[in-house]
Amino acid sequence: MRRSLFPALRKFRAYLNTASMGLMPSTVLHEVNRLITDVLDFEGDVSSVDYMDPTFLEPALREAAELMRVRRENVGLSVQTTEGLRRILISLEPRRGQNVVSLDTEFPTLPALLKSHSKRFGLELRVVENRDGVHPLEDVEKAIDDDTFAVVLSSVNWVTGERMNLKEISRAAHEHGAYLIVDAVQHLGSLRLYPEKEGVDALAAGGEKWLLNPDTGAGIIYVSDELLEEMMPLTGLLNNEPPTGEWGTWWGLPEKDPWGELKPVKGVKKLDFGGGPPYLVAAAFRASLKLINEIGIEDIERHNLKLAERTRDEVMSAGLEVFAEGSAIVTIKTGLEYKKEEEIHRKLADRGIAVSHRGVLGHYGIRVSPHLYNTMDDVESFLEALFEELGK
């Protein structure tokens, strides 16, 4: 799918490592150059949010909303995943003594956030233990009760590729009056994720992986209308309504009272930075999101799952094991001890095959993550090299 837009592919025999870092399309260059040129030439009122917001920020957010099939007002720009999750969590005030449910194999960012959040509000942190690297739905459901404030987890696991049943987890959480907050960085852009349909109350996803915007700091947050009503963020200035309809005309008013009451905006914008947003990030992100929407997330999902299924079928036919199915991440258990498996990973890299070696809580494997720019030839190249290194 449009491989010509990804010049980095030339450096690899097969790049199957999007779960670590996605490749950036060349279309990003045009959007970034357009913003920089506007600023250098002082085209438009580049000193005003009244110009910059509709020109660079809003187009990115509209693309993000289209990808998730939600209203623009429910989507905001974040700085990768962590800042988005942090912004969501600190806008909520649970009751002391409530609990938060999560999973033991989460990416370390999530435990760090939840431990500090739980300590601040006096919450019990309930961590569901894995069974052979995965988390059966019934185990997650058992951890939820009437004192649960929120279930906070990744929709696709970073090590095993396990895809959580968000709709059923949401149902269980909502039956007990709890929220479902999702780290979607290993999901959004690779597979369909429509948060309203799945019952997700809030999510965050960095742009550096499946959303094809590495090293810009881009990210998305989504918050439902219901949860927005409960949120009490600290506001800056620009997440209030412009008192005169636009900010530019307000700055010069002599009767302005800096301590006067301002009206908070509605939608996710009330969680915004409060000052001028990172427009360069938004411009770069828009190009990647636009490409994904042009191809279509349904077609991307079919493509990715087809490549992942081929990988799983072949390695299992060779007597190897995988952790889970249902996502575009396939993590292969070779049965070798970790150091020997790491040696195979290095040899694959030497042969121009980009994959990852990942582990958590005693579970590990060689992680393969195909995306829209990959072909079946890439998968075959990887399988041929892997089997040669394993002597199969």
Buried (B, 14 or more C-beta within 10 A) or exposed (E): BEBEBBEBBEEBBBBBBBBBBBBBBBBBEEBBEBBEEBBEEEEEEBEBBBBBBEBBBBBBBBBBBBBBEBEBBBBBBBBBBBBBBBBBBBBBEBEEEBBBBBBEBBBEBBBEBBBEBBEEBEBEBBBBEBEEBBBEEEBBBEBBBEBBBBBBBBBBBBBBBBBBBBEBBBEBBBEBEBBBBBBBBBBBBBBBBEBBBBBBBBBBBBBBBBBBBBEBBBBBBBBBBEBBEEBEBEBEEBBBEBBEEEBBEEEEEEEEEEEEEEEEBEBBBBBBBBEBBBBBBBBBBBBBBBBBBEBEBEEBBEBBBBBBBBBBEBBEEBEBBBBBBBBBBBBBBBEBEEEEBBEBBEBBBEBEBBBBBBBBEEBBBBBBBBBBBBBEEBBBBBBBBBBEBBEE
